[in-house]
Amino acid sequence: MLQQMSNLKDLRVVRCRGVKGMIPEDEKVEYEALPKLSCLYLIDLPEFVNLFEGFPMCWQSLDEVGIKNTPKLRKLPYDTNSAPNLKGVRGFNKEWWDALEWDNPAAKLQFLKW
């Protein structure tokens, strides 16, 4: 399914209460998924825990990210190298933002956007 969405530029996932991640655990991905994605919003996803973890991703086009009421998402896969055009992440909740885990702590400060 992701291969068919390779031209997708805007992805908004809203009020999908049972969704736990972007890719089913049993789906194997051997290519860069969503290479043209520029806008990603995840809103009201109480069970969501995984944002493409362990899959090859290209965030070169990613410009805008917003995450709201998605408390189980604890890690974002972005840094200045993987997402050079990302202007910031709208976290909407300071407690959630402060608890995020980052591979590169400098990215947390760079991407902070309220």
N, C-alpha and C positions, 0 to 999 in steps of 0.2 A: 504494500500500500504506500509506504513512504517513497518508493522509487517513482510512483505515479504523481507524487506531490512535489517533485523537484523544482517546479516553477513557483511554488507558493511563496508569497511575500509577506502576508499578514496572517497571523494565527492567534486567535482568541479562543481560549477554552474557559467557559463560564458555567458555573452551577452544575458541574458534573460530579455529583456527590460520591460515586463509587470509583472514579478514575484514580489509579494509583501511580501511573507513569505515562510517558508519551509513547513508549514502544512496549508491546506485550513481551513478557519475559522469554517466551519461547520463539520470538522472531529473531532471526539472525540477519544482521545488517553488515554488509562488506563494502559499503560505499559511503561517501559523505552525504548525509541526509540533509535535506532542506538548505541547499547552498545559497539560495536567493532570499532567505528569510530576513526581513528587515524589522519586523514588529512582532513581539510576542507578549501576550497578556494572559495570565493565569489568575482567575478570580473565583472565589468561593469553591475551592477544591479541598474539602476537609481531610481526604484520605491520600492526597497526592504526595508522593515521597521521592520521585525519581525523574529528573530532567535529562533524559538521554544518557544516563550513566553507563559507561563502558562501551558506548557506540561511537564510531567516527563521526564527528560533526564539523561543520564549517560555519563558523560564526562571523566570517569576514564581512557579510552584508548586514549583520545585526546592528540596528541603530537605536532601538527603543524596547525596553522591557518593563513590564508592570506586573507586580505580584501582590495580591490582596486576599486575605482570609484563606491562606494556604499554609497552615501552621506546621505540617509535617515535612515540608520541603526544607531541608536543613543545609543544603549545599548547592551553590551555583557553579557551573563549569566555565566561567568566564575569567579571563585575565587580559592584560593589555596586548598580548601576542595573539591570543585566539579570537578576540573580539575588538580589533583596533578601531572600529567605527562606532562602538557603543558609547553613547553619550552619558548613560546612567541607568540605574535600576530604580524604579519607583517602588519602594517597599511598603508604603502605606501604614506600616506598623513598626515603631522603633524597637520594641522588645524582640520581634521576629528578626529584624535586621541585625541587632546586636548579637543574637545567638547563632547567626549563620557561620558555617565553617568555610574557610577559603584556603586553597592551596597556596595562594599568594596573598598575604595580608594587605599589601599595598593596593591590590585591586578593590578591596572593600572600601577604602577611602576614595579611590578614584571614581567608583561607580555609584557612590551614594547620591541619591537624588530624591528629594521629597516633593 
